[in-house]
Amino acid sequence: MSAVTAPGTVTAGCSPASRFDVARVRADFPALGQLVRGRPLVYLDNAATTQKPRAVVEALVGFYTRDCANVHRGVHELSQRATEAYESARRTVARFLNATPDEIVFTRGTTEAINLVAQSFGRSILAEQDEILVTELEHHSNIVPWQMLAEQTGARLVVAPINDRGEIVLEELERRLNERTRLIALAHVSNALGTVNPVEEICRMARQRGIAVLVDGAQAVPHLRVDVRALGCDFYAFSGHKIYGPTGIGVLYGKAELLERMPPYQGGGDMIRSVSFAGTLYNDPPFRFEAGTPHIAGAIGLAAAIEYLDRLGLGEIGRHEQELLEAATIALAEIPGVRLVGTARHKAAVVSFVLDGVHPHDVATVLDHEGVAVRAGHHCAQPLMERLGLPATTRASFALYNTLEEVEVLARAVRRAREIFG
Ligand code: 7TS
């Protein structure tokens, strides 16, 4: 366990060998220094979105104050700079996932990436009675696009169950695979419970049967080192804003041979090779899937976020966050009336809980008065809440800049909620 020295200055791991200095890390995030309701902000809503390091803010300011121009179309100096920065961001993302740049499509976020795969890949391969398999713990973004696709094609949505700990039951998932299954779409990490799913194993099962796999990595990339080749997935989606990057930018990784065969998602500028009224020739991937002026600054900001994470090391970050997870799990479980929701053996730093007799929104409101930001609700995972027999939970989700002292503030605030409503 780490030593708490002063507010926000926990020395993670306490070991002099540890490279991870959380006090120094916090100094990189200007938003963390503020008071909320007269108290130091304790930001534990990181699964919704993360705060941004100065490096990301400066990358955005740098683009807008020096290099602002459109990409892929100007011969002038600024357009060349903007294009180089945008394509360099693509290379950074490719390295981050162990992919190649032509396999990286910039999107608005995870949601758009999944919709792209549904409407381009899904629509071109699915026939009536075909099956798409999802799991009970998916975010609405990884359910609704498939329901829409099923309506459009006559395909069926099949759901693999979880157990009471919030883990996918692999044998049950495997039992639902058959010759009609065309695609498996599942989260790498559950946003509501923190469960880390055995994606590699599921990809192996799928590969043996010729089934494509899309992984929703929105909650995984901030916490785990992701290697799409090692995972063996066909598609991987994530959002920039959940890994300390800007909002409005996200990534779809698609295997080169699949992207090559996929029709465009949207039509417009940049996604074409030539246009005439007799017919239009589409551009190669990834440009085929990036119609219109992209979020250039967003891509540049995302690359700055990835470089920031690389400097700190995802291994170090993961160790620090696991320490926070363990401390939060123990501290909350000790509070009478608290029940933890989601007790998977392999978890990322997300703790969902309910407090006996107190609505999760009331818990969150008391916490807010103590300066603690958490999320309460169904977390855009209503089918999961239904499976758990709960209308909602309160969720604390941790990031690399959180401290053990903040875990203590959280636990004290939950005790306070219990006193007020108990
Ligand atoms: N998939 C998962 C697993 C998510 O957690 C989220 C957002 C999305 C997809 C959608 O991401 P977007 O960036 O396209 O909106 N999750 C949450 C959350 O847990 N609280 O707020 C947003």
Residues whose N, C-alpha, C, O or C-beta is under 5 A from the ligand:
A	BS01	7TS	A47 A48 G109 T110 T111 E112 H139 S141 A187 V189 N191 D216 A218 Q219 S239 H379
